């Protein structure tokens, strides 16, 4: 189960407005996109 699926399930519990959900999803998408790069920086000792 991906983080996004967990987030979508937890969304039902959390009292979020649609705007906040979309903002949150954009942050999650960005984190997903950046993760391999951040990992690479970590290994190189840059980040």
DSSP file (Angstrom, degrees, kcal/mol; ACC not computed):
  #  RESIDUE AA STRUCTURE BP1 BP2  ACC     N-H-->O    O-->H-N    N-H-->O    O-->H-N    TCO  KAPPA ALPHA  PHI   PSI    X-CA   Y-CA   Z-CA
    1    1 A X              0   0    0      0, 0.0     2,-0.0     0, 0.0     0, 0.0   0.000 360.0 360.0 360.0 123.8    0.0    0.0    0.0
    2    2 A X     >  -     0   0    0      1,-0.1     4,-2.1     4,-0.0     5,-0.2  -0.294 360.0-111.8 -77.8 163.2    1.5    3.3   -1.1
    3    3 A X  H  > S+     0   0    0      1,-0.2     4,-2.8     2,-0.2     5,-0.2   0.865 118.5  57.5 -59.4 -36.8    1.7    6.4    1.0
    4    4 A X  H  > S+     0   0    0      2,-0.2     4,-2.6     1,-0.2    -1,-0.2   0.896 105.9  48.3 -63.7 -40.4   -0.8    8.0   -1.4
    5    5 A X  H  > S+     0   0    0      2,-0.2     4,-2.0     1,-0.2    -1,-0.2   0.909 112.2  49.1 -65.6 -41.9   -3.4    5.3   -0.7
    6    6 A X  H  X S+     0   0    0     -4,-2.1     4,-2.8     2,-0.2    -2,-0.2   0.917 111.7  50.0 -61.4 -43.1   -2.9    5.6    3.0
    7    7 A X  H  X S+     0   0    0     -4,-2.8     4,-1.8     1,-0.2    -2,-0.2   0.915 108.8  51.4 -62.0 -43.6   -3.3    9.4    2.7
    8    8 A X  H  X S+     0   0    0     -4,-2.6     4,-0.5     1,-0.2    -1,-0.2   0.866 113.4  45.4 -63.1 -36.1   -6.5    8.9    0.7
    9    9 A X  H >< S+     0   0    0     -4,-2.0     3,-1.0     1,-0.2     4,-0.4   0.905 113.3  48.6 -71.6 -42.3   -7.9    6.6    3.4
   10   10 A X  H >X S+     0   0    0     -4,-2.8     4,-2.4     1,-0.2     3,-1.1   0.754  96.7  73.5 -70.0 -22.7   -6.8    8.9    6.2
   11   11 A X  H 3< S+     0   0    0     -4,-1.8     5,-0.4     1,-0.3    -1,-0.2   0.831  88.3  60.8 -58.8 -32.9   -8.4   11.8    4.4
   12   12 A X  T << S+     0   0    0     -3,-1.0    -1,-0.3    -4,-0.5    -2,-0.2   0.818 110.8  40.5 -64.6 -29.7  -11.8   10.5    5.3
   13   13 A X  T <4 S+     0   0    0     -3,-1.1    -2,-0.2    -4,-0.4     2,-0.2   0.864 101.6  80.3 -84.7 -41.0  -10.8   10.8    9.0
   14   14 A X  S  < S-     0   0    0     -4,-2.4     2,-2.1     1,-0.1     0, 0.0  -0.481  82.0-128.4 -75.7 135.3   -9.1   14.2    8.8
   15   15 A X        +     0   0    0     -2,-0.2     2,-0.3     0, 0.0    -1,-0.1  -0.434  53.1 153.3 -81.8  68.4  -11.3   17.3    8.7
   16   16 A X        -     0   0    0     -2,-2.1     2,-0.2    -5,-0.4     3,-0.0  -0.700  41.7-131.4 -98.3 147.5   -9.7   18.8    5.5
   17   17 A X     >  -     0   0    0     -2,-0.3     4,-2.2     1,-0.1     5,-0.2  -0.558  34.2-105.9 -84.1 162.3  -11.2   21.1    3.0
   18   18 A X  H  > S+     0   0    0      1,-0.2     4,-2.4     2,-0.2     5,-0.2   0.888 120.6  53.5 -56.6 -41.1  -10.8   20.2   -0.7
   19   19 A X  H  > S+     0   0    0      1,-0.2     4,-2.3     2,-0.2    -1,-0.2   0.921 108.7  48.0 -60.9 -45.4   -8.2   23.0   -1.1
   20   20 A X  H  > S+     0   0    0      1,-0.2     4,-2.6     2,-0.2    -1,-0.2   0.882 110.4  52.5 -64.5 -38.2   -6.1   21.7    1.7
   21   21 A X  H  X S+     0   0    0     -4,-2.2     4,-2.7     2,-0.2    -1,-0.2   0.933 110.1  47.8 -62.8 -45.2   -6.2   18.2    0.4
   22   22 A X  H  X S+     0   0    0     -4,-2.4     4,-2.0     2,-0.2    -2,-0.2   0.901 112.2  49.3 -63.9 -40.4   -5.0   19.3   -3.0
   23   23 A X  H  X S+     0   0    0     -4,-2.3     4,-1.9     1,-0.2    -1,-0.2   0.932 112.3  48.6 -62.0 -46.2   -2.2   21.3   -1.5
   24   24 A X  H  X S+     0   0    0     -4,-2.6     4,-2.3     1,-0.2    -2,-0.2   0.896 110.0  51.3 -61.0 -42.9   -1.2   18.3    0.6
   25   25 A X  H  X S+     0   0    0     -4,-2.7     4,-2.9     1,-0.2    -1,-0.2   0.870 107.1  53.5 -65.6 -36.2   -1.3   16.0   -2.4
   26   26 A X  H  X S+     0   0    0     -4,-2.0     4,-2.3     2,-0.2    -1,-0.2   0.907 109.3  48.7 -64.6 -40.3    0.9   18.4   -4.4
   27   27 A X  H  X S+     0   0    0     -4,-1.9     4,-2.5     2,-0.2    -2,-0.2   0.912 112.5  48.3 -64.1 -42.8    3.5   18.3   -1.5
   28   28 A X  H  X S+     0   0    0     -4,-2.3     4,-2.6     2,-0.2    -2,-0.2   0.925 111.3  50.1 -64.1 -44.4    3.3   14.4   -1.5
   29   29 A X  H  X S+     0   0    0     -4,-2.9     4,-2.3     1,-0.2    -2,-0.2   0.914 111.9  48.4 -58.4 -43.2    3.7   14.3   -5.2
   30   30 A X  H  X S+     0   0    0     -4,-2.3     4,-2.6     2,-0.2    -2,-0.2   0.901 110.6  50.5 -65.0 -41.7    6.7   16.6   -5.0
   31   31 A X  H  X S+     0   0    0     -4,-2.5     4,-1.8     2,-0.2    -1,-0.2   0.905 110.4  50.2 -63.2 -41.6    8.2   14.5   -2.2
   32   32 A X  H  X S+     0   0    0     -4,-2.6     4,-0.5     1,-0.2    -2,-0.2   0.920 113.2  46.6 -59.5 -44.5    7.8   11.4   -4.3
   33   33 A X  H  < S+     0   0    0     -4,-2.3     4,-0.3     1,-0.2     3,-0.2   0.875 117.4  41.9 -66.8 -39.0    9.4   13.0   -7.2
   34   34 A X  H >X S+     0   0    0     -4,-2.6     4,-2.6     1,-0.2     3,-0.7   0.699  90.3  89.6 -83.4 -20.1   12.4   14.4   -5.2
   35   35 A X  H 3X S+     0   0    0     -4,-1.8     4,-2.6     1,-0.3     5,-0.2   0.868  86.7  47.3 -52.0 -49.4   13.0   11.3   -3.1
   36   36 A X  H 3X S+     0   0    0     -4,-0.5     4,-1.8    -3,-0.2    -1,-0.3   0.872 114.5  48.5 -61.6 -33.4   15.5    9.6   -5.4
   37   37 A X  H <> S+     0   0    0     -3,-0.7     4,-2.4    -4,-0.3    -2,-0.2   0.925 111.1  48.5 -71.2 -43.8   17.4   12.8   -5.8
   38   38 A X  H  X S+     0   0    0     -4,-2.6     4,-2.4     1,-0.2    -2,-0.2   0.908 110.9  52.8 -60.4 -41.3   17.5   13.5   -2.1
   39   39 A X  H  X S+     0   0    0     -4,-2.6     4,-2.1    -5,-0.3    -1,-0.2   0.902 108.7  49.4 -59.7 -42.2   18.7    9.9   -1.6
   40   40 A X  H  X S+     0   0    0     -4,-1.8     4,-1.9     1,-0.2    -1,-0.2   0.896 109.7  50.9 -65.7 -40.6   21.5   10.4   -4.1
   41   41 A X  H  X>S+     0   0    0     -4,-2.4     5,-2.4     1,-0.2     4,-0.8   0.906 108.4  53.6 -62.6 -40.8   22.6   13.7   -2.4
   42   42 A X  H ><5S+     0   0    0     -4,-2.4     3,-0.8     1,-0.2    -2,-0.2   0.921 108.9  47.6 -58.5 -45.8   22.6   11.8    0.9
   43   43 A X  H 3<5S+     0   0    0     -4,-2.1    -1,-0.2     1,-0.3    -2,-0.2   0.838 112.3  49.5 -67.1 -32.5   24.9    9.1   -0.4
   44   44 A X  H 3<5S-     0   0    0     -4,-1.9    -1,-0.3    -5,-0.2    -2,-0.2   0.569 112.5-121.9 -82.6  -8.3   27.2   11.8   -1.9
   45   45 A X  T <<5S+     0   0    0     -4,-0.8    -3,-0.2    -3,-0.8    -2,-0.1   0.693  82.3 113.4  77.7  18.9   27.3   13.6    1.4
   46   46 A X      <       0   0    0     -5,-2.4    -4,-0.2    -6,-0.2    -5,-0.1   0.897 360.0 360.0 -86.2 -45.6   25.9   16.8   -0.1
   47   47 A X              0   0    0     -6,-0.7    -5,-0.2    -9,-0.2    -1,-0.1   0.448 360.0 360.0 -93.7 360.0   22.5   17.0    1.6
